């Protein structure tokens, strides 16, 4: 703010974020506001000597991150939600236009035919108008086909983005496991040490699990729904996360309600993506939990009677104020490392597989997990 601030003093780093995004919505030229704080309530926020800002301290960085969260996550998600609502309205208008064009075209053809019967002398002119009307209808049909193709392209890119997020995680895990394997193989004593050979075998088994998960991810054109045993898919993902859970000291507890056979027709790779996102989010937030007295835990309950799976952890949870915004595209509370695509894509994949993905009811103002209802 003038006279202290200058165009170069982008201390919240808003302009770079705004310029990097496709819609130039959030930047200092379009935002004005103030923050009301007191030195009494914030004794660790200390003014610089020239009163032009705060001295560097962890509390200053915390304030900066809170403001960025409010502007970039909360405000941006609000603007995008309004855009989405307007887009839905546009789509409804397009459907209305299509219906009106269809009705008007049919009415015009019938009236022209009646006119042709009453005024035979103008038959050639009427035929020419009918032909031009047919060309207009063809042009409108091509326009609708183009819009549909664009929607399919967006679906494809969304799927590829989901695969990309998962492959990024897999690449990190593969780099770690292959590094461990190479380190053990470089040791000359490994060949004569049964324990080290067992360790190498375990590492290679882990790598094999990673590869099998990558293989399950295919482009949309190759996806096929088949009947799968849902508890088996969960066991597969638990197996996949085994080393990561051990490394982060997270207990993974699976319980089952009911003894009905829990089979559903789903797309294997997409279910893996959904579960991977939920488990990966749990591990991320468990490492940042406030209560360190109890061990980090992920609880998965399979209810074969209700046809549902709940995933609950004892991390900080999701504030009731945030709620379903976690499913909005680009909404993230992970800071610079978050992309805000994981749960958005998981929700879309769930819909494609006739699954309802939602937050579990809040307790004490906080949601602590998700519910998948098949």
Secondary structure, 3 states (H helix, E strand, C coil): CCCCCCCCCCCCCHHHHHHHCCCCCCCCCCCCCCCCCCCCCCCCCCECCCCCCECCCHHHHHHHHHHHHHHHHHHHHHHHHHHHHHHHHHHHHHHHHHHHHHHHHHHHHHHHHHHHHHCHHHHHHHHHHHHHHHHHHHHHHHHHHHHHHHHHHHHHHHHHHHHHHHHHHHHHHHHHHHHHHHHHHHCHHHHHCHHHHHHHHHHHHHHHHHHHHHHHCCCHHHCCCEEEEHHHHHHHHHHHCHHHHHHCCEEEEEEEECCCCCEEEECHHHHHHHHHHHHHHHHHHHCCCCCCCCCEEEEEEEECCCCEEEEEECCCCEECCCHHHHHCCCCCCCHHHCCCCHHHHHHHHHHHCCCEEEECCCECCEECEEEEEC
